[in-house]
């Protein structure tokens, strides 16, 4: 029988943030495929785990995936870990999972730490809908084009960003997306954890003089603010949102329901506002 491929989430900072199940699987499998074996070895040594490791990263992913699939088909159990967080989320793993599925190899996810989720739940921004965009492009033109593509997304935008590009990304976000509430979550679960909240313009100004360190999650609210700091009527219009959602294929009732959720209104209040806007 074929073995099982385990996708094991590991701590993003604090080593205590690992599940009992994850530790048991890491002890029991035949092989652990690591983004960086030296980095993972620190975690394994901390918990007294001596399972054999092998490198599996973006530069050898295609070749290594084929090797691991052969081991799995022969009956070996393999765990995949990234340096931090959940494998395959902005880290290697996707190609191996797809190949495992194509070869009828069982794939078992072990949930655990994820920087984007940790940042989202602590940000104070809407959590009912969100879009994760991974790492932003490094070049200004491509980054601004990316923001432009996501301008109408009806949910909280979440990105990973490098410290030295944060100020430029905040400035581009402000200029392309308009003024919005935003959050910079830095070094989550670590000793110097920091969650800074503010408007895009304020955060852009702050980080233009302060270059942060460490891992960064950037979160941006879906609502555009006017100069007074209230919801921009162009975005807060129920009628405009209903029209947008109907154009995307929803029927009128579903579009109104989604617009109400987007604006954090009851359906009755959203309907009242819709009638008022159309009168």
Sine and cosine of phi, psi and omega as CSV:
sin_phi,cos_phi,sin_psi,cos_psi,sin_omega,cos_omega
0.00,0.00,0.52,-0.85,0.02,-1.00
-0.94,0.34,0.43,-0.90,0.06,-1.00
-0.98,0.18,-0.20,-0.98,-0.03,-1.00
-0.84,-0.54,0.65,-0.76,0.08,-1.00
-0.99,-0.12,0.87,-0.49,0.00,-1.00
-0.96,-0.28,0.76,-0.65,0.08,-1.00
-0.97,-0.23,0.95,-0.30,-0.19,-0.98
-0.95,-0.32,0.88,-0.47,0.07,-1.00
-0.97,0.23,0.70,-0.72,-0.01,-1.00
-0.84,-0.54,0.28,-0.96,-0.08,-1.00
-0.83,0.55,0.55,-0.84,0.08,-1.00
-1.00,-0.08,0.01,1.00,0.02,-1.00
-0.06,-1.00,-0.94,0.35,-0.01,-1.00
-0.96,0.27,0.88,-0.47,-0.08,-1.00
-0.91,0.42,-0.27,0.96,0.03,-1.00
-0.97,0.26,-0.22,0.98,-0.05,-1.00
-1.00,0.07,0.80,0.60,0.08,-1.00
-0.76,-0.65,0.59,-0.81,-0.09,-1.00
-0.99,0.14,0.38,-0.92,0.09,-1.00
-0.87,0.49,-0.62,0.78,0.00,-1.00
-0.90,0.44,-0.67,0.75,0.01,-1.00
-0.87,0.48,-0.69,0.72,0.01,-1.00
-0.89,0.46,-0.65,0.76,0.00,-1.00
-0.90,0.43,-0.68,0.73,0.01,-1.00
-0.91,0.42,-0.67,0.74,0.01,-1.00
-0.89,0.45,-0.49,0.87,0.07,-1.00
-0.97,0.25,-0.58,0.81,-0.19,-0.98
-1.00,0.03,-0.44,0.90,-0.07,-1.00
-0.94,0.35,0.27,-0.96,0.02,-1.00
-0.99,0.14,-0.42,0.91,-0.10,-0.99
-0.41,-0.91,0.61,-0.79,0.09,-1.00
-0.91,-0.42,0.87,-0.50,0.05,-1.00
-1.00,-0.02,0.87,-0.50,-0.16,-0.99
-0.88,-0.47,0.58,-0.82,0.12,-0.99
-0.89,0.46,-0.67,0.75,0.08,-1.00
-0.63,-0.78,0.94,-0.34,-0.09,-1.00
-0.88,0.48,-0.55,0.83,0.00,-1.00
-0.92,0.39,-0.64,0.77,0.01,-1.00
-0.92,0.40,-0.73,0.69,-0.03,-1.00
-0.93,0.38,-0.52,0.85,-0.01,-1.00
-0.86,0.50,-0.55,0.83,0.05,-1.00
-0.88,0.47,-0.67,0.74,0.04,-1.00
-0.91,0.41,-0.71,0.71,-0.03,-1.00
-0.90,0.44,-0.67,0.74,0.02,-1.00
-0.91,0.42,-0.58,0.81,0.02,-1.00
-0.87,0.50,-0.56,0.83,-0.03,-1.00
-0.96,-0.28,0.20,0.98,0.07,-1.00
0.91,0.40,0.61,0.79,-0.01,-1.00
-0.96,-0.27,0.78,-0.62,-0.06,-1.00
-0.88,-0.47,0.40,0.92,0.04,-1.00
-0.87,0.49,0.60,-0.80,0.01,-1.00
-0.89,0.45,0.61,-0.79,0.01,-1.00
-0.86,-0.51,0.36,-0.93,0.05,-1.00
-0.55,-0.83,0.53,-0.85,-0.03,-1.00
-0.97,0.23,0.61,-0.79,0.06,-1.00
-0.50,-0.87,0.99,-0.13,-0.09,-1.00
-0.68,-0.73,-0.01,-1.00,-0.14,-0.99
-0.89,0.46,-0.42,0.91,-0.05,-1.00
-1.00,0.09,-0.35,0.94,0.02,-1.00
-0.83,-0.56,0.26,0.97,-0.14,-0.99
-0.85,0.52,-0.70,0.71,-0.07,-1.00
-0.91,0.42,-0.75,0.67,0.00,-1.00
-0.92,0.39,-0.70,0.71,-0.06,-1.00
-0.92,0.39,-0.57,0.82,0.01,-1.00
-0.87,0.50,-0.67,0.74,0.01,-1.00
-0.90,0.44,-0.66,0.75,0.01,-1.00
-0.90,0.43,-0.68,0.74,-0.02,-1.00
-0.93,0.37,-0.59,0.81,0.03,-1.00
-0.89,0.45,-0.63,0.78,0.03,-1.00
-0.89,0.45,-0.67,0.74,0.05,-1.00
-0.89,0.45,-0.66,0.75,0.02,-1.00
-0.90,0.43,-0.67,0.74,0.00,-1.00
-0.91,0.42,-0.45,0.89,0.03,-1.00
-0.99,0.10,-0.06,1.00,0.09,-1.00
0.93,-0.36,-0.02,1.00,0.02,-1.00
-0.97,0.24,0.56,-0.83,0.12,-0.99
-0.99,-0.14,0.74,-0.68,-0.10,-0.99
-0.79,-0.61,0.72,-0.69,0.12,-0.99
-0.96,-0.29,0.64,-0.77,0.07,-1.00
-0.92,-0.40,0.77,-0.64,0.07,-1.00
-0.75,-0.67,0.48,-0.88,0.15,-0.99
-0.98,-0.20,0.02,-1.00,0.01,-1.00
-0.89,0.46,-0.53,0.85,0.00,-1.00
-0.33,-0.94,0.64,-0.76,0.06,-1.00
1.00,0.08,-0.45,-0.90,-0.11,-0.99
-1.00,-0.08,0.82,-0.57,0.00,-1.00
-0.87,0.49,0.50,-0.86,0.02,-1.00
0.99,0.16,-0.11,0.99,0.10,-0.99
-0.99,-0.12,0.99,-0.16,-0.11,-0.99
0.84,0.55,0.45,0.89,0.04,-1.00
-0.57,-0.82,0.27,-0.96,0.02,-1.00
-0.86,0.51,0.44,-0.90,0.04,-1.00
0.55,-0.83,-0.54,0.84,-0.06,-1.00
-0.86,0.52,-0.74,0.68,-0.05,-1.00
-0.89,0.46,-0.65,0.76,0.00,-1.00
-0.92,0.40,-0.66,0.75,0.02,-1.00
-0.89,0.45,-0.72,0.70,0.01,-1.00
-0.87,0.49,-0.69,0.73,-0.01,-1.00
-0.92,0.39,-0.62,0.79,0.04,-1.00
-0.88,0.47,-0.69,0.72,0.01,-1.00
-0.89,0.47,-0.68,0.73,0.01,-1.00
-0.89,0.45,-0.42,0.91,-0.02,-1.00
-0.97,-0.24,0.31,0.95,0.04,-1.00
0.84,0.54,0.57,0.82,0.08,-1.00
-1.00,-0.10,0.74,-0.67,-0.02,-1.00
-0.92,0.40,0.67,-0.74,0.02,-1.00
-0.87,-0.49,0.84,-0.55,-0.06,-1.00
-0.84,-0.55,0.89,-0.45,0.05,-1.00
-1.00,0.05,0.67,-0.74,0.12,-0.99
-0.93,-0.36,0.97,-0.22,-0.07,-1.00
-0.91,0.42,0.43,-0.90,-0.02,-1.00
0.03,-1.00,-0.52,-0.86,-0.11,-0.99
-0.86,0.52,0.60,-0.80,0.09,-1.00
-0.45,-0.89,0.85,-0.52,-0.07,-1.00
-0.88,0.48,-0.63,0.78,-0.06,-1.00
-0.92,0.40,-0.61,0.79,0.02,-1.00
-0.95,0.30,-0.66,0.75,0.04,-1.00
-0.86,0.50,-0.68,0.74,0.03,-1.00
-0.92,0.40,-0.66,0.75,-0.04,-1.00
-0.89,0.46,-0.74,0.67,-0.10,-1.00
-0.94,0.33,-0.37,0.93,-0.01,-1.00
-0.99,-0.11,-0.15,0.99,-0.14,-0.99
-0.95,0.30,-0.56,0.83,-0.11,-0.99
1.00,0.09,0.22,0.98,0.09,-1.00
-0.99,-0.15,0.30,-0.95,-0.03,-1.00
-0.82,0.57,0.67,-0.74,-0.02,-1.00
-0.91,-0.40,-0.02,1.00,-0.07,-1.00
-0.94,0.35,-0.51,0.86,0.10,-1.00
-0.61,-0.79,0.69,-0.73,0.05,-1.00
-0.49,-0.87,0.39,-0.92,0.01,-1.00
-0.82,-0.58,0.83,-0.56,0.05,-1.00
-0.99,-0.16,0.86,-0.51,-0.06,-1.00
-0.97,-0.25,0.17,0.98,0.01,-1.00
0.90,0.43,-0.54,-0.84,0.02,-1.00
-0.99,0.14,0.71,-0.71,0.05,-1.00
-0.95,0.32,0.47,-0.88,0.07,-1.00
-0.85,0.52,0.54,-0.84,-0.04,-1.00
-0.98,0.19,-0.42,0.91,-0.04,-1.00
-1.00,-0.04,0.60,-0.80,-0.11,-0.99
-0.84,0.54,-0.75,0.66,-0.04,-1.00
-0.86,0.50,-0.72,0.69,0.00,-1.00
-0.92,0.39,-0.60,0.80,0.00,-1.00
-0.92,0.40,-0.70,0.72,0.02,-1.00
-0.91,0.41,-0.58,0.81,0.06,-1.00
-0.91,0.42,-0.61,0.79,0.03,-1.00
-0.90,0.44,-0.71,0.70,0.05,-1.00
-0.88,0.48,-0.64,0.77,-0.01,-1.00
-0.88,0.47,-0.64,0.77,0.03,-1.00
-0.88,0.47,-0.51,0.86,-0.13,-0.99
-0.98,-0.19,0.13,0.99,-0.11,-0.99
-0.86,0.51,-0.57,0.82,-0.08,-1.00
-0.99,-0.12,0.10,0.99,0.00,-1.00
-0.90,0.45,0.83,-0.56,-0.06,-1.00
-1.00,0.08,0.80,0.60,-0.02,-1.00
-0.32,-0.95,0.18,-0.98,0.06,-1.00
-0.91,0.41,0.74,-0.67,0.02,-1.00
-1.00,-0.05,0.71,-0.70,-0.03,-1.00
-0.77,-0.64,0.74,-0.67,0.01,-1.00
-0.67,-0.74,0.38,-0.92,0.26,-0.97
-0.99,-0.14,0.59,-0.80,0.00,-1.00
-0.58,-0.81,0.52,-0.86,0.05,-1.00
-0.98,0.18,0.58,-0.81,-0.05,-1.00
-0.81,0.58,-0.68,0.73,-0.09,-1.00
-0.96,0.29,-0.19,0.98,0.03,-1.00
-0.96,-0.30,-0.04,1.00,-0.13,-0.99
-0.87,0.50,-0.74,0.67,-0.04,-1.00
-0.86,0.51,-0.70,0.72,0.00,-1.00
-0.91,0.42,-0.63,0.78,0.00,-1.00
-0.92,0.39,-0.65,0.76,0.05,-1.00
-0.90,0.43,-0.65,0.76,0.03,-1.00
-0.90,0.43,-0.69,0.72,0.03,-1.00
-0.90,0.44,-0.65,0.76,0.01,-1.00
-0.88,0.48,-0.68,0.73,0.00,-1.00
-0.89,0.45,-0.69,0.73,-0.06,-1.00
-0.96,0.29,-0.51,0.86,-0.05,-1.00
-1.00,-0.06,-0.68,0.74,-0.09,-1.00
-1.00,0.00,-0.30,0.95,-0.11,-0.99
1.00,0.01,0.11,-0.99,0.00,-1.00
-0.93,0.37,0.81,-0.58,0.02,-1.00
-0.58,-0.82,0.39,-0.92,0.17,-0.99
-0.94,0.35,0.58,-0.82,-0.03,-1.00
-0.50,-0.86,0.24,-0.97,-0.03,-1.00
-0.63,-0.78,0.70,-0.72,0.16,-0.99
-0.94,-0.35,0.92,-0.38,0.02,-1.00
-0.97,-0.25,0.88,-0.48,-0.14,-0.99
-0.84,-0.54,0.66,-0.75,0.08,-1.00
0.80,0.61,0.72,0.70,-0.04,-1.00
-0.85,0.52,0.71,-0.71,-0.01,-1.00
0.96,0.29,-0.03,1.00,-0.04,-1.00
-0.99,-0.13,0.07,-1.00,-0.08,-1.00
-0.86,0.51,-0.64,0.77,-0.07,-1.00
-0.97,-0.23,0.59,0.81,0.03,-1.00
-0.83,0.57,0.69,-0.72,0.02,-1.00
-0.59,-0.80,0.74,-0.68,0.08,-1.00
-0.83,-0.56,0.96,-0.29,-0.06,-1.00
-0.96,-0.29,0.82,-0.58,-0.04,-1.00
-0.92,-0.38,0.52,-0.85,0.03,-1.00
0.16,-0.99,-0.09,-1.00,0.10,-1.00
-0.99,0.12,0.36,-0.93,-0.03,-1.00
-0.83,0.56,-0.69,0.73,-0.02,-1.00
-0.90,0.44,-0.63,0.78,-0.01,-1.00
-0.93,0.38,-0.70,0.72,0.00,-1.00
-0.92,0.39,-0.62,0.78,0.03,-1.00
-0.88,0.48,-0.67,0.75,0.02,-1.00
-0.91,0.41,-0.69,0.73,-0.01,-1.00
-0.87,0.50,-0.76,0.65,-0.09,-1.00
-0.99,0.16,-0.04,1.00,0.13,-0.99
-0.96,0.28,-0.34,0.94,0.01,-1.00
-0.91,-0.42,-0.18,0.98,-0.01,-1.00
-0.79,-0.62,0.91,-0.42,0.05,-1.00
-1.00,-0.06,0.89,-0.45,-0.05,-1.00
-0.97,0.26,0.17,-0.99,0.09,-1.00
-0.84,-0.54,0.37,-0.93,0.14,-0.99
1.00,-0.03,-0.21,-0.98,-0.04,-1.00
-0.99,0.14,0.69,-0.72,-0.11,-0.99
-0.79,-0.62,0.71,-0.70,0.17,-0.99
-0.91,-0.41,0.81,-0.59,0.02,-1.00
-0.95,-0.30,0.81,-0.59,-0.02,-1.00
-0.83,-0.56,0.70,-0.71,-0.07,-1.00
-0.77,-0.64,0.76,-0.64,-0.01,-1.00
-0.91,0.40,0.39,-0.92,0.00,-1.00
-0.99,0.15,-0.29,0.96,-0.12,-0.99
-1.00,-0.08,0.78,-0.62,0.07,-1.00
-0.99,0.11,0.68,-0.74,0.00,-1.00
-0.97,-0.25,0.53,-0.85,0.10,-1.00
-1.00,0.05,-0.10,-0.99,-0.08,-1.00
-0.91,0.43,-0.40,0.91,0.01,-1.00
-0.99,0.10,-0.07,1.00,0.02,-1.00
1.00,0.07,0.23,0.97,0.06,-1.00
-0.96,-0.26,0.18,-0.98,-0.03,-1.00
-0.87,0.49,0.74,-0.67,0.06,-1.00
-0.92,0.40,0.80,-0.59,-0.05,-1.00
-0.89,0.46,-0.41,0.91,0.03,-1.00
-0.91,0.41,-0.53,0.85,-0.01,-1.00
-1.00,-0.06,-0.57,0.82,-0.09,-1.00
-0.99,0.17,-0.06,1.00,0.00,-1.00
-0.91,0.41,0.83,-0.55,0.05,-1.00
-0.90,0.43,-0.69,0.72,-0.04,-1.00
-0.87,0.50,-0.66,0.75,-0.01,-1.00
-0.91,0.42,-0.66,0.76,0.01,-1.00
-0.92,0.39,-0.67,0.74,0.02,-1.00
-0.87,0.50,-0.68,0.73,0.03,-1.00
-0.89,0.46,-0.66,0.75,0.01,-1.00
-0.89,0.45,-0.69,0.73,-0.04,-1.00
-0.96,0.29,-0.55,0.84,0.07,-1.00
-0.92,0.40,-0.63,0.78,0.04,-1.00
-0.90,0.44,-0.46,0.89,0.01,-1.00
-0.99,0.12,-0.05,1.00,0.10,-0.99
0.90,-0.43,-0.06,1.00,0.01,-1.00
-0.99,0.17,0.51,-0.86,0.13,-0.99
-0.97,0.25,0.14,-0.99,-0.14,-0.99
-0.87,0.49,-0.68,0.74,-0.05,-1.00
-0.91,0.42,-0.70,0.71,0.00,-1.00
-0.92,0.39,-0.60,0.80,0.01,-1.00
-0.91,0.42,-0.65,0.76,0.03,-1.00
-0.91,0.41,-0.66,0.75,0.01,-1.00
-0.88,0.48,-0.67,0.74,-0.01,-1.00
-0.93,0.35,-0.61,0.79,0.04,-1.00
-0.89,0.45,-0.64,0.77,0.03,-1.00
-0.88,0.47,-0.68,0.73,0.02,-1.00
-0.91,0.41,-0.64,0.77,0.01,-1.00
-0.87,0.50,-0.65,0.76,-0.06,-1.00
-0.99,-0.10,0.08,1.00,0.02,-1.00
0.85,0.53,0.72,0.69,0.05,-1.00
-0.90,-0.43,0.37,-0.93,0.18,-0.98
-0.95,0.30,0.36,-0.93,0.00,-1.00
-0.89,0.46,-0.59,0.81,0.00,-1.00
-0.91,0.42,-0.68,0.73,0.01,-1.00
-0.93,0.38,-0.63,0.78,0.04,-1.00
-0.89,0.45,-0.65,0.76,0.02,-1.00
-0.91,0.40,-0.65,0.76,0.02,-1.00
-0.88,0.47,-0.70,0.72,0.00,-1.00
-0.92,0.40,-0.60,0.80,0.03,-1.00
-0.88,0.48,-0.73,0.69,0.01,-1.00
-0.89,0.45,-0.65,0.76,-0.01,-1.00
-0.91,0.42,-0.64,0.77,-0.02,-1.00
-0.94,0.35,-0.48,0.88,-0.05,-1.00
-1.00,-0.05,-0.09,1.00,-0.04,-1.00
-0.99,0.13,0.00,0.00,0.00,0.00
